[in-house]
Amino acid sequence: MNGQSTFTACILILVNLSPQLVEIFLRKYFQAGQTVFDPFSGSGTTLVQANELGIHAVGCDISAFNVLLTRAKTKAYSGAEVKHEIKDILARVQNVPLEQANPNTDSEFLKSWFAPQALSELLAFRDLIPEYEDQEILKVILSRAARSARMTTHFDLDFPKKPQTEPYHCYKPQRTCHPTPTAFQFLKRYSLDTIKRIEQFSMLRTNAGVEVIHGDSRHVNPGPIDGVITSPPYVGLIDYHEQHRYAYELLDIEDRSGQEIGAASKGSSIKAKKEYQELVAEVFTNAMQYMPSGGA
Ligand SMILES: C[S@@+](CC[C@H](N)C(=O)[O-])C[C@H]1O[C@@H](n2cnc3c(N)ncnc32)[C@H](O)[C@@H]1O
């Protein structure tokens, strides 16, 4: 794909997609101005690294939350305006009367996973988002804060099974910990962190195109592409929608979990593995149609 390579096009499938590894393969097989496609774009590692190298990138993911995250991460922001919006919404939430912590929602999920005060703060932030320009980044801040504010042990943030409503013994450090009653501290932490990340990426961001499609990669049309770099879902290990259920409930985003390939809920039986292989093969067969002839 570049002057030294014998490939005309390629599909690179990686088990674990670290930014460093993606950068190595992008440099080896792509040139600035070409287009890379990631059919399982997740949180957007391929797209971010490609953009920094001036390579156009198209991603696709079935999870609306991951699409939101990647769009927010890769967007070109006007630094001053987005910073102003983030600080403004945060200041307004701090001043919102929390109605004696009586959260206004019908979601049983939200009511069971968050303390009343925490949920009131998250809902106050959410309800202000439509008043701002850069809504996607505010939704990401809200989601990150919600993830940390769930009533769970703090050593089980990835896959907590049930809400932890009582104090619990923590191993590191050895002491009794309490599920968090509030969320504002997380809203503040992730607001400041997001501003920092936007500033850092803006120094590296190029004008190369970034498109993120919310869809099923077996059927998506990414347009003409020069190659694929991706890390497919594992078989029977993770439910990618369920993992971020709090965001789906808070933001009312589209749930397409039924089209997830390799979902944990489908198990890892021989039948599930066979189905997984067929579905992943469909994704690459579809992608190859959009690559230059000789794609392999
Ligand atoms: C291993 S993760 C990708 C991680 C990604 N490389 C990153 O940097 O975050 C696999 C992704 O495949 C997505 N996925 C599963 N089935 C899909 C389908 N039918 N079409 C598109 N994406 C799908 C999941 O939502 C998940 O985000």
PDBQT file of the ligand as one rigid body, heavy atoms in Angstrom, charges set to zero:
ROOT
HETATM    1  C1  LIG A 301     -13.042  -5.594  20.551  1.00  0.00    +0.000 C 
HETATM    2  S1  LIG A 301     -14.198  -4.293  20.356  1.00  0.00    +0.000 S 
HETATM    3  C2  LIG A 301     -13.307  -3.174  19.362  1.00  0.00    +0.000 C 
HETATM    4  C3  LIG A 301     -12.363  -2.391  20.197  1.00  0.00    +0.000 C 
HETATM    5  C4  LIG A 301     -11.781  -1.238  19.411  1.00  0.00    +0.000 C 
HETATM    6  N1  LIG A 301     -10.711  -1.704  18.596  1.00  0.00    +0.000 N 
HETATM    7  C5  LIG A 301     -11.311  -0.111  20.323  1.00  0.00    +0.000 C 
HETATM    8  O1  LIG A 301     -10.292   0.484  20.068  1.00  0.00    +0.000 OA
HETATM    9  O2  LIG A 301     -12.024   0.205  21.278  1.00  0.00    +0.000 OA
HETATM   10  C6  LIG A 301     -15.382  -4.976  19.249  1.00  0.00    +0.000 C 
HETATM   11  C7  LIG A 301     -16.471  -4.011  18.809  1.00  0.00    +0.000 C 
HETATM   12  O3  LIG A 301     -17.272  -4.682  17.831  1.00  0.00    +0.000 OA
HETATM   13  C8  LIG A 301     -18.564  -4.116  17.903  1.00  0.00    +0.000 C 
HETATM   14  N2  LIG A 301     -19.507  -4.979  17.164  1.00  0.00    +0.000 N 
HETATM   15  C9  LIG A 301     -20.029  -6.176  17.514  1.00  0.00    +0.000 A 
HETATM   16  N3  LIG A 301     -20.847  -6.633  16.556  1.00  0.00    +0.000 NA
HETATM   17  C10 LIG A 301     -20.845  -5.719  15.550  1.00  0.00    +0.000 A 
HETATM   18  C11 LIG A 301     -21.478  -5.628  14.280  1.00  0.00    +0.000 A 
HETATM   19  N4  LIG A 301     -22.332  -6.570  13.844  1.00  0.00    +0.000 N 
HETATM   20  N5  LIG A 301     -21.210  -4.550  13.505  1.00  0.00    +0.000 NA
HETATM   21  C12 LIG A 301     -20.382  -3.564  13.940  1.00  0.00    +0.000 A 
HETATM   22  N6  LIG A 301     -19.762  -3.590  15.149  1.00  0.00    +0.000 NA
HETATM   23  C13 LIG A 301     -19.985  -4.663  15.942  1.00  0.00    +0.000 A 
HETATM   24  C14 LIG A 301     -18.818  -3.994  19.394  1.00  0.00    +0.000 C 
HETATM   25  O4  LIG A 301     -19.850  -3.068  19.690  1.00  0.00    +0.000 OA
HETATM   26  C15 LIG A 301     -17.436  -3.541  19.899  1.00  0.00    +0.000 C 
HETATM   27  O5  LIG A 301     -17.369  -2.144  20.014  1.00  0.00    +0.000 OA
ENDROOT
TORSDOF 0
